[in-house]
Amino acid sequence: KIWWLIHKLTPEWTQVLFPGGAKTLGWLLYHLLMDSLSLSLTQAQLTFPMDYPYSPPAFRFLTKMWHPNIYENGDVCISILHPPIDDPQSGELPSERWNPTQNVRTILLSVISLLNEPNTFSPANVDASVMFRKWRDSKGKDKEYIRLVRVSL
């Protein structure tokens, strides 16, 4: 009963800490997510360069994550965080990359979107990408991907 009550009151909780004040170059983000099967707390760090907003911040999960678009060190592979340079080898359009009109809100929305819908065409973790596609194609019957995601949280 208590688990159900907590879930109804706070299905999600997010907190942002500014270790040296809001104008510091590094923010810590905590996100608590509860569902009927699990409870997870993830920690991430958003680090701003000195020339922000002209250059993108770096987003890194400090909590180990098993995800197609997250490198083993926790760095997130997402176009919006790539510098606004013309790189024909990347397969990204310049409009998909960082620009000074982006902000923390657009970054967080993009990361949340990526967590919910991985980009398997540009994986940072190839093994996770292959397993995710296998899980998706099996319509959830292949349980290995979900098992590894839960173990990592």
FENSULKA-V23551 format. One record per pair of residues at least 24 apart in sequence whose ideal C-beta (glycine too) atoms are under 10 Angstrom apart, sorted by sequence separation. I is the first residue (numbers start at 1). J is the second residue. D is the distance in whole Angstrom. If there is no record, write none. Layout:
[[I;J;D] [I;J;D]]
This chain:
[[10;34;7] [11;35;8] [24;48;8] [25;49;8] [56;80;7] [57;81;7] [128;152;9] [9;34;10] [23;48;10] [25;50;7] [56;81;5] [8;34;10] [17;43;10] [19;45;10] [56;82;7] [80;106;7] [81;107;7] [7;34;5] [25;52;8] [56;83;6] [80;107;6] [6;34;7] [7;35;7] [13;41;9] [14;42;10] [16;44;10] [55;83;6] [56;84;8] [7;36;7] [45;74;8] [54;83;10] [55;84;8] [78;107;8] [80;109;9] [81;110;8] [16;46;8] [27;57;9] [29;59;9] [31;61;10] [44;74;8] [54;84;8] [80;110;5] [81;111;9] [91;121;8] [92;122;8] [3;34;8] [26;57;9] [43;74;9] [76;107;9] [79;110;8] [80;111;9] [91;122;7] [4;36;9] [7;39;9] [25;57;9] [26;58;9] [27;59;10] [29;61;9] [30;62;10] [31;63;9] [44;76;8] [78;110;6] [90;122;8] [3;36;9] [6;39;9] [29;62;9] [30;63;9] [78;111;7] [80;113;10] [28;62;8] [49;83;10] [76;110;9] [80;114;9] [46;81;10] [76;111;6] [78;113;9] [79;114;10] [3;39;9] [78;114;5] [77;114;9] [76;114;7] [76;115;9] [79;119;9] [56;97;8] [57;98;9] [70;111;10] [78;119;8] [56;98;4] [69;111;9] [77;119;8] [55;98;7] [56;99;9] [79;122;8] [54;98;9] [56;100;10] [70;114;9] [78;122;9] [53;98;9] [54;99;9] [55;100;9] [57;102;9] [59;104;10] [69;114;5] [70;115;9] [77;122;7] [52;98;10] [53;99;9] [54;100;6] [56;102;7] [57;103;10] [68;114;9] [69;115;8] [77;123;7] [78;124;9] [53;100;4] [57;104;8] [67;114;8] [77;124;4] [52;100;9] [53;101;8] [59;107;6] [67;115;7] [69;117;10] [70;118;9] [76;124;8] [77;125;9] [51;100;10] [53;102;7] [59;108;9] [69;118;6] [75;124;7] [53;103;7] [57;107;7] [61;111;9] [65;115;8] [68;118;4] [69;119;6] [53;104;10] [56;107;8] [59;110;9] [67;118;6] [68;119;7] [69;120;9] [73;124;10] [59;111;6] [68;120;6] [71;123;10] [72;124;8] [68;121;10] [69;122;7] [70;123;9] [71;124;4] [72;125;7] [61;115;10] [68;122;9] [69;123;6] [70;124;6] [71;125;7] [68;123;5] [69;124;5] [70;125;6] [48;104;9] [67;123;9] [68;124;7] [69;125;7] [72;128;10] [67;124;8] [68;125;6] [46;104;7] [67;125;7] [68;126;8] [70;128;8] [66;125;7] [68;127;9] [69;128;8] [65;125;9] [68;128;5] [69;129;8] [46;107;7] [66;127;9] [67;128;6] [68;129;4] [46;108;8] [66;128;5] [67;129;9] [68;130;9] [65;128;9] [68;131;8] [69;132;10] [44;108;9] [68;132;5] [46;111;9] [66;131;8] [67;132;8] [68;133;8] [66;132;9] [44;111;8] [42;115;9] [29;104;10] [27;104;8] [31;108;9] [68;145;10] [67;145;10] [29;108;8] [66;145;8] [31;111;10] [66;146;10] [31;112;9] [66;147;9] [67;148;10] [29;111;9] [33;115;10] [66;148;5] [67;149;7] [70;152;9] [66;149;5] [31;115;10] [65;149;8] [66;150;9] [66;151;7] [67;152;8] [66;152;4] [64;151;9] [65;152;6] [66;153;9] [16;104;9] [64;152;5] [65;153;8] [63;152;8] [64;153;8] [63;153;7] [61;152;10] [16;108;9] [14;108;9] [14;112;10] [37;146;10] [40;149;9] [40;150;8] [42;152;10] [38;149;10] [42;153;7] [38;150;6] [40;152;9] [41;153;8] [37;150;8] [40;153;4] [39;153;9] [38;153;7] [33;153;9]]
